[in-house]
Amino acid sequence: MKNLAGLMKQAAQMQQKMEEMQAALASARHEGVAGAGMVSLTLNGKGDLLSVCIDPKLADPAEMEMLQDLLVAAHADARRRLEAAAAEEMQKATGGLSLPPGLKLPF
């Protein structure tokens, strides 16, 4: 029974770490850039788009397709950074314990 109590204590500690990690990730900001910095955007830790910054030179109606492509590229860059930060935090929270493939936490 001592092992079970120890296991329950470890599970409670891991749950606390996960909750702390989720709060930290939710408040984190991740910037993505494209077009040598002509387009940048910021996501929060949940992947919500918070802001977009576009160089005024790209406001030319003839360049709209390129602007749209750069927005998509900047979003992909920010998303990759967010996922890398989430994976790093997950490693810290789980003490290096590998999770099953396809299990994405905290989302």
N, C-alpha and C positions, 0 to 999 in steps of 0.2 A: 504494500500500500504506500510505502514511502516513495517508491518510484513514480507512482501515479500522482501523488501530491507534487512532486518535483516537476513532472511533466506538465501539470496544470499551471504551475507557477511560471514555467517557461512560456507556455502558450499565452498567458496573460501579459507577460512582458513583451512578447512579440506583437500582440495586438496593440499594446500601448505604442510601441515603436512604429507600427503601421499607421496608426492614427496621427502621430506626430509627422510622419513622412507625408501623408496625404495633405495635411494642413500646410506644410512647407511647400509642397509641389503646387498646390492651388494658388499660393501667393507669389510664386516665382513668375518672372517675366522672361520670355525668350524672343530675341529679335532675329528675323530672317532678312537677308539682303539679296538683291539681284541687280544685274546691270551695273556692276562696279559701284554699287551704293546708290544708284539713281532711284531705286525703289526699296523701301524697307517697311517692315511691318512687325508688330509685336503681338505675341500670343500670351495668354496666361497659362498656368500649369494644367488647365483642363482643356486647352486647345482653342479657347474662345479668342476671336480676333479682337484686340483692344485698340489698335491704332494702325494707320497707314500713312506713310510719308512718301510723296512722289515729287521728284525733281520737276520744277515748272517747265523745263525744256521738253519734257515728255507729253505736255498737254496739247501738242499739235494733233488735230483730228486725223491727219494722214498717218500718224504713228500709233493709233489706238490698238491695233492688233499686237504690236510689240509691247505696249504698256500692259495689255491684258496678260500676255505671256510672262512678263516680268513679275506681275502680281502673283501669278500661280507659282513661279519659281521661288519667289521670296517666301511664300507660304510654306512650300515644301521644305525650304531651308530651315525655317523656324520650327516646323513640325519635327524634323530630324533632330534638332538641338533639344527640343522638349523631350522626345523619346529617349535620347541618350542620357539626359539628366535624370529622368524617371528611372531608367535602368540602373544608373549609378546609385541612386538613393535606395532602390530596392535591394541592391547588393549589400548596402550598409545595414538596412533594417533587418535583413534575413541572416546576417552574419555570413554571407557567401553561400548560403544554402541555395542550390539550384531549384528553380520552380519548374513544374512540368511544361513542356512546349505548348504554346498557345494560351497559357494562363497569363493574362495581362492585368496587372494590378497597378494602381488602384482603380483603373477605369475598365 
